[in-house]
Amino acid sequence: MGAATVRIGKEDFLTPPEFRGLRLASTPTGQIGGLRLELIATGGKTRLGACYQQIPLRVMPAFHFAGEPAALLYVLNPTVGLLDGDGHRIDLVVRAGCRAVVAGQSANRIHPAQASFSTQQWHIRVEPGAELVVLPGPAIPYRGCRYYQHARIDLVGDARLVWGDIWLPGRYARGDAEIHAFDRLVQDVEVRRDGALVYRDRFDWRGPWSSEDARWHLGDGLASGSLFITGAMTVETPTALELASGDTLVRACGDPTATTAELVRVALGQAGAWSNGPAWLVASGNLVPNHWFSLAGSSLGSVARGG
């Protein structure tokens, strides 16, 4: 993780070739922030170990609910979202014996770009015997935004992981003018196990999209998302693909609410199977509705609305 108190600077971020020549924090509103977090298992619970927080990002102490095997940690951005020039870096080390869900407390609202781009970059290490679900989004790209989402994940031994992301079409409740009106979105996710590459997902979406562009990418859907899951699936879903590494990829396109709900159902359901129980966090009824979670009776839904 490096020295826990060393300030996160522009030099700690990667710039993709698509944004060559652009610089973070090059405008008066540009802000560099992030987290360096260590999760440790103690007393049968997952807790924060070493922790460094740099505004605007903050992390809540781990929530523990009766009867739940996993802790819930929220990453908070109390500002309006990612402005032009903003860079957010999250370094996360998960020690043996931990079981945790790490999720964004709200959606990543990606504001228009004036002279640069914005980025969120994750560097994750999951040690043997640890189980982790990471849900960093959903991402809401505003009109004219440029955004780079980057993740490097290192798995050691039998570490288990679900990484999920959702791409909403923009503030779609405002009408067609805000749908797929971004300038450019670049994603780069790479997962390694014991140093060997097992999964990489990279795309470069150039906008704004016409209706024909959107149909080519997403069919009749507005939103898209994916899950990388270590090992074979035990939760049924029609969009799972077994990878050559023996891991699983889940893709989904469709209505934003339904797509988000389906991926959360699969992610938490598969995590529950790891601990030989029901879906993590769902049955306890303690999930607070946000862009990832809502509870309707005993079923899990989503309240993502791109507001």
Secondary structure, 3 states (H helix, E strand, C coil): CCCCCCCCCHHHCCCCHHHCCCCCCCCCCCCEEEEEEEEEEECCEEEEEEEEEECCCEECCCECCCCCCCEEEEEECCCCCECCCCEEEEEEEECCCCEEEEEECCCEEECCCCCCCEEEEEEEEECCCCEEEEECCCEEECCCCEEEEEEEEEECCCCEEEEEEEECCCCHHHCHHHCCCCCEEEEEEEEEECCEEEEEEEEEEECCCCHHHHHHHHCCCCEEEEEEECCCCCCCCCCEEECCCCCEEEEEEECHHHHHHHHHHHHHHHHHHHCCCCCCCCCCCCCCCCCCCEEECCEEECCCCCC
